[in-house]
Amino acid sequence: GDPPTMLRLAQEGLTRAAGAPPSPGQAQLLQALGRAYRLRGMMAESTAYLGQALGMAQQVGALEAEIEALITLSLVLAFFDVVVQAAVKWLLAR
C-alpha cells in the first residue's frame, strides 16, 4: 500500500487498541507506522515508532514483528550513514 494509507490504517488500529495490553498486533501496527514514515522520508518519526515496535515485539514474543522492525530500522540507519558519508566528503572537498 501507499504510505498515506498505511499511516491512516495503522493509526486507526492503534487508536482502537488504546488501553489494551501489548500484543503482537499492536507491535505490527507500530512497525507499519515506522515503515510508512520511512517511505515518506520522515526518519525521526520512523525511528521512534520502530523503537516502540521493537520493544513491544520483544515484550510479547512477536518474532515476526521484531524482525520486520529490525529490518526497517536497518534501512533507516543506512539512510543516515549515506547522509553522513556525503557530508564528510563535502567537508573534505572544501
LINKA-V26246 format. One record per residue. RES is the residue in one small letter. PSI is psi in radians with two decimals (NA if undefined). OMEGA is omega in degrees with one decimal (999 if undefined). Layout:
# LINKA-V26246
<<RES/PSI/OMEGA> <RES/PSI/OMEGA>>
This chain:
# LINKA-V26246
<<g/2.92/179.9> <d/2.63/-175.9> <p/-0.75/179.4> <p/-0.70/178.4> <t/-0.73/177.6> <m/-0.78/179.6> <l/-0.86/-177.1> <r/-0.83/-177.1> <l/-0.73/179.4> <a/-0.71/178.3> <q/-0.70/177.3> <e/-0.74/178.8> <g/-0.74/178.6> <l/-0.62/177.6> <t/-0.75/179.0> <r/-0.54/-177.0> <a/0.01/-178.0> <a/2.31/178.8> <g/-0.26/178.0> <a/2.71/177.0> <p/2.70/178.2> <p/2.53/-177.6> <s/2.84/174.8> <p/-0.65/178.9> <g/-0.72/177.4> <q/-0.68/177.6> <a/-0.70/177.8> <q/-0.69/178.9> <l/-0.74/177.3> <l/-0.71/178.1> <q/-0.69/178.9> <a/-0.67/175.9> <l/-0.78/178.6> <g/-0.73/179.1> <r/-0.77/-179.7> <a/-0.74/177.8> <y/-0.65/176.8> <r/-0.77/-179.6> <l/-0.42/177.5> <r/0.00/179.1> <g/0.25/-178.2> <m/1.36/-168.6> <m/-0.61/179.1> <a/-0.80/178.5> <e/-0.72/178.9> <s/-0.85/-178.7> <t/-0.71/-179.4> <a/-0.83/-179.3> <y/-0.65/178.6> <l/-0.65/176.0> <g/-0.73/176.5> <q/-0.74/179.7> <a/-0.77/-179.2> <l/-0.80/178.8> <g/-0.80/-179.0> <m/-0.71/179.9> <a/-0.73/178.2> <q/-0.67/-179.3> <q/-0.72/-175.1> <v/0.04/178.4> <g/0.59/179.9> <a/1.50/-173.9> <l/-0.74/-179.1> <e/-0.79/178.9> <a/-0.65/178.7> <e/-0.81/180.0> <i/-0.79/-179.5> <e/-0.69/178.1> <a/-0.73/179.6> <l/-0.70/178.3> <i/-0.83/-178.7> <t/-0.69/177.7> <l/-0.65/178.0> <s/-0.60/177.1> <l/-0.68/177.2> <v/-0.80/-180.0> <l/-0.64/176.3> <a/-0.68/176.9> <f/-0.83/179.9> <f/-0.63/178.7> <d/-0.76/178.8> <v/-0.73/179.8> <v/-0.79/-179.5> <v/-0.76/178.9> <q/-0.73/178.3> <a/-0.70/179.2> <a/-0.72/179.4> <v/-0.77/178.3> <k/-0.73/179.6> <w/-0.78/179.5> <l/-0.72/-179.2> <l/-0.47/-179.0> <a/-0.20/-177.0> <r/NA/999>>
